[in-house]
Amino acid sequence: MAVDWLGFGYAAAIIFGGFLGYKKKGSLMSLIAGLFFGGISAYGAFKVSVDPGDIWTSLAASAALAVVMGMRFKKSGKIMPAGIMTGLSLLMVVRLLIF
């Protein structure tokens, strides 16, 4: 069983970003969204670790986050956090589809 380290790292980045949004701005929604999407991404990384062909959970979570954060980035124009999370999510989508 090969561990999907990139998937787990992506999930950790999402959770950490949600926690930072809560600590810096007091945004409870950032914390909830970070835990929700990070948890789904971690579960998806676990599923990819067990069966490398089972990408659908990770793909759905990263695609949804790419769309949501992409819309926030387009609206705000801020690189941090919307632009970075959009970029990471798009990279994750490409990685899942190619490999």
Order of alpha helices (4+ residues) and beta strands (2+ residues): alpha-alpha-alpha-alpha
